[in-house]
Amino acid sequence: MNRVSLLASRFLSGALIALAMPGLAYAVDAKVFDTPDAAADAMVAALEKGTNAAIVELLGDAHNDELFTDDEASERENRRRAFDAAKAQMSLREDDADTRTVLIGKDEWPVPFPIVKDDKGWHFDLESGLDELLARRIGQNELAAIASLRAVVDAEEDYRAIDRDGDEVLEYAQKFVSSPGKKDGLYWDVPEGSNEAVSPLLSFVTQQEGYLEGRDEGDPLRGYDFRIVTRQGDGAPGGRYDYIINGNMIGGYAVIATPDEYGNTGIMTFIVNQQGKVYEKDLGEDTALKSAGIQEYDLDDTWKLTKDEEE
């Protein structure tokens, strides 16, 4: 199974992250229960409430830095998915006499932090599941970023196939979202019942609706920030040139995807151009600064094809 296919089948990995919601300013211990079943039921109730306070009351706030992200839209959607999965099916797996793992959904995805028993009773043990929680979040977000770049490549080709602005020039879109009343981006609204052409990004937007709802301009999408690059450097096929000529982006395009919070929402930075091959590189702790400095598509041998591209 390649990474893009894996994205579609692993959405619950991200949904389980929904239990980690922004906490309160004061120290809160995990809530203690008489039985593991009561703890699991309280998890579902907290997800149904969907409030920060309800989640913090259940889990405590001892590890906020590791648990939380600034991607509020994704957190909200993941909460909803986790609740839906748990309501559909939930069970407890007995790992040992004092440990239970909550399994949710028809595929029985394990909640990364177990319910454990101590001298006070049963409670969720966040610390033991932190590494797994972070690995799931980063893995899911990176897969989503790759899939998003591929969706943009498809949309750019669709956009270029038609003269969108009537200037008799077939060109790529220079922005993701069109200006009001125009078709100068990959997405635009079409009034209900209209015969206007749908936007090239419509299917992607529909698929990602839950992650886009309530998202403000400039907010990350599933933990990543996306930007269109409008020129290429000496090392790119064909050498250095601008993609935009006389205001029309006809020479190509590139798109870069950067983790919004390095090490928390993602590690790898991804880039693609009109050839459709996605490359990745770990830019390190200074990812935000280094990515902002990438103003042209010009890859050296430190950029590697994503694993599914190599297959």
C-alpha positions in Angstrom: 0.0 0.0 0.0 1.5 3.4 -1.0 1.5 6.5 1.2 -1.5 8.1 -0.5 -3.6 5.0 -0.3 -2.6 4.6 3.3 -3.9 8.1 4.0 -7.4 7.2 3.1 -7.4 4.0 5.2 -5.8 5.6 8.3 -8.0 8.6 9.1 -8.8 7.2 12.5 -5.1 7.5 13.5 -5.6 11.2 13.3 -9.0 11.0 14.9 -7.5 9.4 18.0 -5.3 12.5 18.3 -8.5 14.5 18.9 -8.4 13.6 22.6 -5.4 15.9 22.9 -7.1 19.3 23.1 -5.7 22.6 24.3 -5.8 22.7 28.1 -6.4 25.2 30.8 -3.8 27.4 32.4 -3.7 25.5 35.7 -2.5 22.0 36.6 -5.2 19.3 36.1 -4.7 15.6 36.9 -6.3 12.9 34.9 -9.7 11.9 36.1 -9.9 8.7 38.1 -12.6 6.0 37.6 -13.8 2.9 39.5 -13.7 0.8 36.3 -11.9 0.9 32.9 -15.4 0.8 31.3 -16.3 4.0 33.1 -13.2 5.6 31.8 -13.9 4.6 28.2 -17.5 5.9 28.5 -16.2 9.2 29.9 -13.9 9.5 26.9 -16.9 9.2 24.5 -18.8 11.8 26.6 -15.9 14.2 26.5 -15.6 13.9 22.7 -19.3 14.5 22.3 -19.1 17.7 24.4 -16.2 18.7 22.2 -14.9 21.3 24.6 -11.4 21.9 25.7 -12.4 21.8 29.4 -14.1 18.4 29.0 -11.0 16.8 27.4 -8.7 18.3 30.0 -10.9 17.1 32.8 -10.5 13.6 31.5 -6.9 13.5 30.6 -5.2 16.2 32.6 -2.9 18.8 31.2 0.6 17.6 32.2 1.8 17.3 28.6 0.2 20.2 26.7 3.3 21.0 24.6 3.4 17.5 23.1 -0.3 17.0 22.8 -1.6 20.2 21.3 -1.3 22.0 17.9 -2.4 25.4 16.6 -4.4 23.7 13.8 -7.8 24.2 15.4 -9.8 23.1 12.3 -8.0 19.7 12.3 -8.4 19.3 16.0 -12.2 19.9 15.6 -12.6 17.5 12.7 -10.5 14.8 14.5 -12.7 15.1 17.6 -15.8 14.6 15.4 -14.3 11.6 13.7 -13.1 10.0 16.9 -16.6 10.4 18.5 -18.3 8.9 15.4 -16.0 6.0 15.4 -16.3 5.3 19.2 -20.1 5.5 19.0 -20.2 3.1 16.1 -18.0 0.5 17.9 -15.9 0.5 21.1 -14.3 -2.3 23.1 -11.5 -2.7 25.7 -8.5 -5.0 25.2 -7.0 -6.5 28.4 -3.3 -6.1 28.1 -2.6 -7.2 31.7 -4.4 -7.1 35.0 -3.9 -3.3 35.4 -3.9 -2.1 31.8 -6.6 -1.8 29.2 -6.5 -0.4 25.6 -9.5 1.3 24.1 -10.3 0.1 20.6 -12.6 2.2 18.5 -14.3 1.9 15.1 -14.9 -1.1 12.9 -11.2 -1.5 12.4 -10.6 -1.4 16.1 -8.0 1.4 16.1 -6.2 1.5 19.5 -6.3 4.8 21.5 -2.6 5.5 22.0 -2.7 6.1 25.7 -4.0 3.1 27.8 -6.3 3.1 30.8 -4.2 2.0 33.8 -4.9 1.1 37.4 -3.0 2.5 40.4 -3.8 2.9 44.1 -6.4 5.7 43.3 -8.3 3.8 40.6 -8.4 3.7 36.7 -7.3 6.6 34.5 -5.8 7.3 31.1 -2.0 7.2 31.1 -0.9 10.0 28.7 2.8 9.8 29.3 3.1 6.2 28.1 1.4 7.0 24.8 3.1 10.3 23.9 5.6 8.9 21.4 2.9 6.9 19.6 0.5 9.9 19.6 3.2 12.2 18.0 4.1 9.5 15.5 0.5 9.1 14.4 -0.1 12.8 14.1 3.1 13.4 12.0 2.6 10.4 9.9 -1.0 11.3 9.0 -0.2 14.9 8.3 2.7 14.1 6.1 0.6 11.6 4.1 -2.1 14.3 3.8 0.4 16.9 2.6 1.6 14.6 -0.2 -2.0 13.9 -1.2 -2.8 17.6 -1.2 0.2 18.4 -3.4 -1.0 15.7 -5.9 -4.5 17.2 -5.8 -3.0 20.6 -6.7 -1.0 19.1 -9.6 -4.2 17.6 -11.0 -6.1 20.9 -10.5 -3.4 23.0 -12.2 -3.6 20.8 -15.3 -7.4 21.1 -15.3 -7.1 24.8 -14.9 -4.6 25.2 -17.7 -6.8 23.1 -20.1 -9.3 26.0 -20.5 -8.9 29.7 -21.0 -10.3 30.8 -17.7 -10.0 34.6 -18.2 -10.7 35.0 -21.9 -7.3 36.3 -22.8 -6.6 33.5 -25.3 -3.7 32.3 -23.1 -3.7 28.9 -21.5 -2.0 29.3 -18.1 -1.6 27.9 -14.6 -3.3 29.4 -11.6 -1.1 31.7 -9.5 -3.3 31.2 -6.3 -5.3 28.5 -4.6 -8.5 30.5 -4.0 -9.9 32.8 -6.6 -10.6 36.5 -6.0 -14.3 37.2 -5.5 -16.3 36.9 -8.7 -13.2 35.7 -10.7 -11.6 32.4 -11.7 -8.0 33.4 -11.1 -7.4 30.6 -8.6 -7.8 26.8 -8.4 -11.0 27.1 -6.4 -14.1 29.3 -6.8 -17.7 29.1 -5.5 -20.4 28.2 -8.0 -24.0 29.4 -7.2 -26.4 26.5 -6.8 -28.2 25.8 -10.0 -25.6 27.7 -12.1 -24.2 26.4 -15.3 -20.8 27.7 -14.6 -17.9 25.4 -14.7 -16.9 23.9 -11.4 -13.5 24.7 -10.0 -10.6 22.3 -10.5 -10.2 21.9 -6.7 -13.9 21.2 -6.0 -13.5 17.4 -5.4 -10.5 18.0 -3.1 -12.4 20.7 -1.2 -15.4 18.5 -0.8 -13.3 15.6 0.4 -11.5 17.9 2.9 -14.6 19.8 4.0 -14.3 19.0 7.7 -10.7 20.1 7.8 -11.5 23.3 5.9 -14.6 24.4 7.9 -13.9 27.3 10.1 -10.3 27.7 8.7 -9.1 31.2 8.3 -6.8 32.4 5.6 -3.2 31.6 6.6 -4.2 28.7 8.9 -2.5 25.4 8.3 -4.3 22.6 6.5 -3.9 19.3 8.4 -0.7 20.6 10.0 0.9 22.0 6.9 1.3 25.4 5.2 1.2 25.5 1.4 2.6 28.1 -1.0 2.9 28.4 -4.8 6.4 29.1 -6.2 6.6 31.1 -9.4 10.1 30.5 -10.8 12.9 27.9 -11.0 16.6 27.9 -10.5 19.7 26.8 -12.4 19.5 23.2 -11.2 15.9 22.6 -12.4 15.3 21.0 -15.9 15.6 23.8 -18.4 17.6 26.1 -16.1 16.7 29.4 -14.5 13.5 31.2 -15.6 10.3 32.7 -14.3 7.1 30.8 -14.7 5.2 34.0 -15.2 5.5 35.8 -18.5 3.6 39.0 -19.1 1.4 38.3 -16.1 0.5 34.7 -17.2 2.0 31.7 -15.5 2.7 29.6 -18.6 6.2 28.3 -17.9 5.2 25.9 -15.1 4.7 26.1 -11.4 5.9 24.6 -8.1 4.2 24.1 -4.7 5.9 23.7 -1.4 4.3 22.2 1.8 5.9 23.0 5.1 5.0 21.7 8.6 3.3 24.4 10.6 5.0 23.3 13.8 8.2 21.4 13.1 8.3 18.2 15.1 4.7 18.5 16.2 2.6 18.6 13.1 5.2 17.3 10.7 8.9 16.8 10.0 9.4 16.6 6.3 9.0 19.6 3.9 7.6 18.6 0.5 7.8 20.2 -2.9 6.4 19.4 -6.4 6.4 21.1 -9.8 4.4 20.6 -13.0 6.1 17.3 -13.6 4.2 15.9 -10.7 7.1 14.3 -8.7 6.9 15.0 -5.0 10.3 15.5 -3.2 10.9 15.7 0.5 13.6 17.0 2.9 14.0 17.5 6.6 14.9 21.1 7.0 15.5 20.8 10.7 14.6 23.0 13.6 14.8 26.1 11.4 12.3 24.7 9.0 10.0 27.7 9.0 12.8 30.1 8.2 14.5 27.9 5.6 11.2 27.1 3.9 10.4 30.8 3.6 13.7 31.3 1.9 12.8 28.9 -0.9 11.6 31.2 -3.6 12.4 29.0 -6.6 12.2 25.4 -7.6 15.9 24.3 -7.5 16.6 21.0 -5.8 19.9 19.5 -5.0 20.6 15.9 -4.1 19.5 16.4 -0.5 15.9 16.4 -1.7 14.6 12.8 -2.2 11.6 11.4 -4.0 8.9 10.4 -1.6 8.9 6.6 -1.0 5.8 6.0 -3.1 7.5 7.8 -6.0 10.4 5.4 -5.8 8.1 2.3 -6.0 
